[in-house]
């Protein structure tokens, strides 16, 4: 079995080496990068299963690394390490393209659990062609194409952003507030029912009669992307 390949990006040589050693022991093949420029070169020219990325780097931030990855169509999952724990900053990390974040200080056990969970999710839902998949749904983040089975689905920009947000966390309940913050920003103070409107739009386009549902409502909490029974 091929060992998962992890790129660890951190300008602290002691922390980077510690993380690399611990992850090596767990069966991962790790490479270290100490700045954003070096990291982007490695990311663009090699295949990685996960990037463990520090927010603060000497040349530019981990957020900028994420943005440049996603703008270039690179869908490799990113676990962001940060000393910041404000809601606004967590939303900023997710908006930049990070798939998950871990606040310092953290235990190595929690880091290993996050890595396992992210790789497990990736193995289930991502193929080498860059498409994200759940059941018969396929989404290409780079080209913003959406397919259900053989049928192409045309979405507006905000509908696509909502679908991609849910698809990056398959089978996990996303709270209403976290979705609103991610799509409209933490300072947005409009009507929360706008989210329900966009969910209805998505369901109308993606869930024709006779096909299994995909967007599940968790009452009092939020929404989850998970294959359900036929309508």
Secondary structure by P-SEA (a helix, b strand, c coil): cccbbbbbbcccaaaaaaaaaaaaaaccbbbbbccaaaaaaaaacccccccccccccccccaaaaaaaaaaaccccbbbbbcccccaaaaaaaaaacccccccccccaaaaaaaaaaaaaaaaaccccccccccccbbbbccccccccccbbbbbcaaaaaaaaaaaacccccccaaaaaaaacccccccccaaaaaaaaaaaaacccccccccccccccccccccccccc
